[in-house]
Amino acid sequence: TNQMAVQIFRAKSKEDLIGSNSLNFVAPSLREEALELREKALAHDLATNLDMRHVRLDGNEFPTQIYMQPVHWDGQKGTLLIIRDMSKAQENLEKLQRKDREMELAQEMGQTGHFRVEFPSLKVEWSRTLYVIHGLDPDNTTLDMTLAKSMVIPEDRPHMIDAINNTI
């Protein structure tokens, strides 16, 4: 037990954690699954990474990523766990997804779109509204540079190609 575990589980000191069954810190709905994964890791001497949910001492659940590795300690089999609190990462992902939805709505309302070209692969990505503006189904269209160029009016294509070449 280290100081980071004390912080993650919001304990007062490491003594609050030492000697506790680690399954008590797994979210109740996932304890059986966690036990099965532990048994599988021990049986096959298999290290693994997985997403999980844990419970702080105050009872609040939080998302985690864990690395589990079988170990032998004082002649007994066990597992070493490295637990990473993913609360902030999940919060940030949710904010990003919300902003994505807001941007998509704004583009729909304004009948505009955006695109991205990755260099040097020239992989093209369009916003959903750009597909709609061009009469394409965003879920069933495979977009590549050839298709993207074909959507630009002929007199503007040389300018597009020059812009791409000057960027590379």
C-alpha positions in Angstrom: 0.0 0.0 0.0 1.4 3.4 -1.0 0.5 7.0 -0.6 -1.2 7.1 -4.0 -3.6 4.2 -3.0 -4.4 6.3 0.1 -5.3 9.2 -2.1 -7.2 7.1 -4.7 -9.4 5.4 -2.1 -9.6 8.6 0.0 -8.3 6.8 3.1 -7.0 8.7 6.1 -3.8 6.6 6.2 -2.4 3.4 4.8 -3.6 1.6 7.9 -7.1 2.0 6.6 -6.2 -0.1 3.6 -3.6 -2.6 4.9 -5.1 -6.0 5.6 -8.3 -5.3 3.7 -9.6 -7.8 1.1 -8.9 -6.1 -2.3 -12.3 -7.3 -3.6 -14.0 -5.0 -1.1 -12.7 -2.1 -3.2 -14.1 -3.4 -6.4 -17.6 -2.1 -7.3 -20.1 -4.6 -6.0 -21.6 -5.3 -9.4 -18.2 -6.3 -10.7 -16.8 -8.3 -7.8 -17.7 -11.7 -9.3 -16.1 -10.8 -12.6 -13.0 -9.4 -10.9 -12.6 -12.7 -9.0 -13.0 -14.7 -12.2 -10.4 -12.6 -13.9 -8.1 -13.0 -11.0 -8.5 -16.8 -11.1 -7.9 -16.9 -14.8 -4.7 -14.8 -14.4 -3.4 -17.1 -11.7 -4.3 -20.3 -13.6 -2.7 -19.2 -16.9 0.1 -17.0 -15.3 -1.3 -14.2 -17.5 -0.8 -10.5 -17.0 -3.6 -8.3 -18.2 -4.9 -4.8 -18.5 -8.6 -4.0 -18.1 -11.2 -1.4 -17.3 -12.9 -1.7 -14.0 -14.8 0.2 -11.4 -13.7 0.6 -7.8 -15.2 2.0 -4.6 -13.7 4.6 -2.4 -13.9 4.4 1.4 -16.7 7.0 1.3 -18.8 4.6 -0.9 -18.5 6.4 -4.2 -17.7 4.3 -7.3 -15.1 5.5 -9.8 -13.7 4.2 -13.1 -10.3 2.6 -13.1 -7.8 0.9 -15.3 -6.0 -2.0 -13.8 -2.9 -3.9 -14.6 -3.0 -7.4 -13.0 0.0 -9.7 -12.9 0.3 -13.1 -11.1 3.1 -13.1 -8.5 4.6 -15.6 -6.0 5.2 -14.1 -2.6 6.5 -16.0 0.4 5.7 -19.3 -1.5 2.1 -18.3 -2.2 0.4 -17.3 -5.4 -1.2 -13.9 -5.6 -1.8 -11.0 -7.9 -0.1 -7.6 -8.1 -2.5 -4.9 -9.1 -1.7 -1.4 -10.4 -4.8 0.7 -10.2 -5.2 3.9 -12.1 -8.0 6.3 -11.3 -9.7 7.2 -14.6 -12.2 9.7 -13.1 -10.6 12.8 -14.6 -10.0 11.1 -18.0 -13.6 10.0 -18.1 -14.7 13.5 -17.2 -12.6 15.0 -20.0 -13.9 12.4 -22.5 -17.5 13.3 -21.6 -16.7 17.0 -22.1 -15.1 16.4 -25.4 -18.1 14.2 -26.6 -20.5 17.0 -25.5 -18.5 19.6 -27.4 -18.4 17.3 -30.4 -22.3 17.1 -30.3 -22.6 20.9 -29.9 -20.2 21.5 -32.8 -22.2 19.0 -35.0 -25.5 20.8 -34.0 -24.0 24.2 -34.8 -22.8 22.9 -38.2 -26.2 21.5 -39.0 -27.9 24.8 -38.1 -25.4 26.8 -40.2 -25.3 24.3 -43.0 -21.5 24.2 -42.8 -19.0 21.4 -42.3 -15.3 20.9 -41.7 -12.7 18.4 -42.9 -9.2 17.3 -41.9 -6.4 15.9 -44.0 -3.7 13.9 -42.3 -0.2 14.1 -43.7 1.7 12.4 -45.3 -1.0 9.7 -45.7 -3.5 12.1 -47.1 -6.2 10.4 -45.1 -9.3 12.6 -45.3 -12.0 13.0 -42.5 -15.2 15.0 -42.9 -17.7 16.2 -40.4 -21.1 14.5 -40.7 -22.7 17.7 -42.1 -20.1 17.8 -45.0 -21.3 14.4 -46.1 -24.9 15.6 -46.0 -24.1 18.8 -47.9 -22.5 16.6 -50.6 -25.5 14.2 -50.6 -23.5 11.3 -49.2 -24.4 8.9 -46.3 -21.7 9.3 -43.6 -22.3 5.8 -42.3 -22.0 4.1 -45.7 -19.4 6.1 -47.6 -15.8 5.3 -47.7 -14.0 8.6 -48.0 -10.6 8.9 -49.6 -8.7 11.7 -51.3 -10.0 10.8 -54.8 -13.6 11.1 -53.6 -12.9 14.3 -51.7 -11.3 15.8 -54.8 -14.3 14.8 -57.0 -16.6 16.8 -54.6 -14.7 20.0 -55.3 -15.9 22.0 -58.4 -13.5 21.5 -61.3 -12.3 25.1 -61.5 -11.3 24.9 -57.7 -9.5 21.5 -57.9 -6.1 23.0 -58.9 -6.2 25.4 -55.9 -7.0 22.5 -53.6 -4.2 20.3 -55.0 -1.8 23.3 -54.7 -2.8 23.9 -51.1 -2.2 20.2 -50.3 1.1 20.1 -52.1 2.3 23.4 -50.4 1.4 22.0 -47.0 3.4 18.8 -47.6 
